[in-house]
Amino acid sequence: MPEVSYLSQFVHSAKLVGVASSGMLSGYLIASSTNTIPALLAARVPSDKLAQIWSDHYLHGHFISRSSVWISSAAFAFASYQRYFLPGNVEAYTYRNWFQRWTGFSEWAQLALAGALVFSIGPVTTFFMDPTYNKRLELAAASTEAAKSRSTSTVRAAVLDDDAVREDVEGWNWVNSIRAGLTATGFAIGLLSL
């Protein structure tokens, strides 16, 4: 029976961690886009409550997503690095599954691609989701100030505009679906490396 090095076992463990964390993140994002947000929109809650629930959902998911992205990407990056630079590692340059044969990727490149796909949701969040969320936070803060001064002006109307809040939530949900697709693809590619 061939002897398996501890480093090879550690690399396999890193792949397992990357696959597990990216799979968990993908499932969380898919559930959010297909269950939570549509149910919230269908409930026809008032826009101030919708904005508050959406804000809480966003913040909770923000913490889960960030840690999962870092764990998964780091695990895939470590495994990819070790597969590429492991001395005498012939297996890193052979095609072991249909994905590697079809794309021409070796195992290290497959792991790097999986990590990059999972990591890519960070920029998607920063450039496409955060501006919408920050706009709503600014309007809510202005509304709170207006309410404290007892002037219910157009600022409060801008925050509580049902159509605008629903449009923001629906747009956010669409971009979240794209993020779910990126992580699901990274998960599938990482799973094939096992």
C-alpha positions in Angstrom: 0.0 0.0 0.0 1.5 3.4 -1.0 2.4 5.7 1.8 0.3 8.9 1.9 2.1 12.0 3.2 0.7 14.2 6.0 0.8 17.1 3.6 -1.3 15.3 1.1 -3.9 14.5 3.8 -3.8 18.1 4.9 -4.4 19.3 1.3 -7.4 16.9 1.0 -8.8 18.2 4.3 -8.4 21.8 3.0 -10.4 20.8 -0.1 -13.1 19.3 2.1 -13.3 22.5 4.1 -13.5 24.6 0.9 -16.2 22.4 -0.5 -18.2 22.3 2.8 -18.1 26.1 3.4 -18.8 27.0 -0.2 -21.7 24.5 -0.2 -23.1 26.0 3.0 -22.8 29.5 1.7 -24.4 28.6 -1.6 -27.3 27.0 0.1 -27.8 30.0 2.4 -27.8 32.4 -0.6 -30.1 30.2 -2.6 -32.5 29.9 0.3 -32.5 33.6 0.8 -33.2 34.4 -2.8 -35.9 31.7 -3.4 -37.6 31.5 0.0 -37.0 34.4 2.4 -37.2 37.5 0.2 -40.1 36.3 -2.0 -42.1 35.4 1.1 -41.3 38.8 2.6 -42.4 40.5 -0.6 -45.6 38.4 -0.8 -46.6 39.3 2.7 -47.3 42.9 1.7 -45.9 44.3 4.9 -45.7 48.1 5.2 -42.6 49.6 3.6 -41.1 50.7 6.9 -41.3 47.2 8.3 -40.1 45.7 5.0 -37.1 47.9 5.0 -36.3 47.0 8.6 -36.7 43.3 8.1 -34.6 43.5 4.9 -31.9 45.4 6.7 -31.8 42.8 9.5 -31.7 40.0 7.0 -28.9 41.8 5.1 -26.8 42.4 8.2 -27.2 38.8 9.4 -26.3 37.4 6.0 -23.4 39.8 5.7 -21.6 38.2 8.7 -22.4 34.7 7.6 -21.3 35.3 4.0 -18.0 37.1 4.8 -16.7 34.4 7.1 -17.8 31.6 4.7 -16.2 33.4 1.7 -12.9 33.8 3.6 -12.8 30.2 4.9 -13.7 28.7 1.6 -11.4 30.8 -0.6 -8.5 30.4 1.8 -9.0 26.6 1.9 -9.2 26.4 -1.9 -6.2 28.7 -2.3 -4.1 26.6 0.1 -5.0 23.4 -1.7 -4.3 24.9 -5.1 -1.0 26.3 -4.0 0.1 23.0 -2.5 -1.0 21.0 -5.5 0.9 23.3 -7.8 4.1 23.5 -5.7 4.2 20.2 -3.9 7.6 18.6 -4.9 7.3 15.5 -7.1 3.5 15.9 -7.3 2.8 14.2 -10.6 -0.9 13.9 -9.8 -1.3 17.7 -9.9 -0.6 17.7 -13.6 -2.8 14.8 -14.6 -6.4 14.9 -15.5 -8.4 13.0 -12.9 -12.0 13.8 -13.8 -14.2 14.8 -16.7 -14.1 18.5 -15.8 -10.3 18.5 -16.0 -10.3 16.7 -19.3 -13.0 18.9 -20.8 -11.4 22.2 -19.7 -7.8 21.2 -19.8 -7.4 22.4 -16.2 -5.2 20.5 -13.9 -6.2 19.9 -10.3 -4.5 23.0 -9.0 -6.1 25.2 -11.6 -9.5 23.7 -10.8 -9.1 24.5 -7.1 -7.9 28.0 -7.9 -11.0 28.5 -10.1 -13.3 27.3 -7.4 -11.8 29.7 -4.9 -11.9 32.6 -7.3 -15.6 32.0 -8.0 -16.4 31.9 -4.3 -14.3 35.0 -3.6 -15.9 36.9 -6.5 -19.1 37.5 -4.5 -17.2 40.0 -2.4 -16.8 42.6 -5.3 -20.3 41.8 -6.5 -21.6 42.7 -3.0 -19.5 45.8 -2.8 -20.3 47.3 -6.2 -23.9 46.2 -6.8 -25.6 45.5 -3.4 -24.0 47.8 -0.9 -25.0 51.1 -2.7 -28.7 50.1 -2.6 -28.4 49.2 1.0 -26.5 52.3 2.0 -29.0 54.5 0.2 -31.8 53.0 2.2 -29.8 53.5 5.4 -29.2 57.2 4.7 -32.9 57.7 3.9 -33.9 55.9 7.1 -31.5 58.1 9.1 -32.9 61.2 7.6 -36.4 59.9 8.3 -35.6 59.4 11.9 -34.2 62.9 12.2 -37.4 64.3 10.6 -39.5 62.2 13.0 -37.6 63.5 16.0 -38.1 67.1 14.9 -41.8 66.3 14.4 -41.7 67.3 10.7 -43.0 64.5 8.5 -41.8 66.0 5.3 -40.9 64.6 1.9 -37.9 62.8 3.4 -40.1 60.5 5.4 -42.2 59.9 2.2 -39.1 58.9 0.3 -38.2 56.3 2.9 -41.7 54.9 3.1 -42.5 54.8 -0.6 -43.7 51.3 -1.0 -42.8 50.9 -4.6 -39.3 52.2 -4.1 -38.6 49.9 -1.2 -40.0 46.9 -3.0 -37.9 47.8 -6.1 -34.8 47.9 -4.0 -35.5 44.6 -2.3 -36.4 42.9 -5.7 -33.2 44.3 -7.3 -31.1 43.2 -4.3 -32.7 39.7 -4.5 -31.8 39.4 -8.2 -28.1 40.3 -7.5 -28.2 37.9 -4.6 -29.3 35.1 -7.0 -26.2 35.9 -9.1 -24.0 35.5 -6.0 -25.7 32.2 -5.2 -24.9 31.0 -8.7 -21.3 32.0 -8.4 -20.9 30.2 -5.1 -22.8 27.1 -6.4 -20.5 26.9 -9.4 -17.4 27.2 -7.1 -18.9 24.5 -4.9 -19.5 22.2 -7.8 -16.0 22.7 -9.3 -14.5 22.2 -5.9 -16.6 19.1 -5.3 -15.3 17.6 -8.6 -11.7 17.9 -7.2 -12.4 15.4 -4.4 
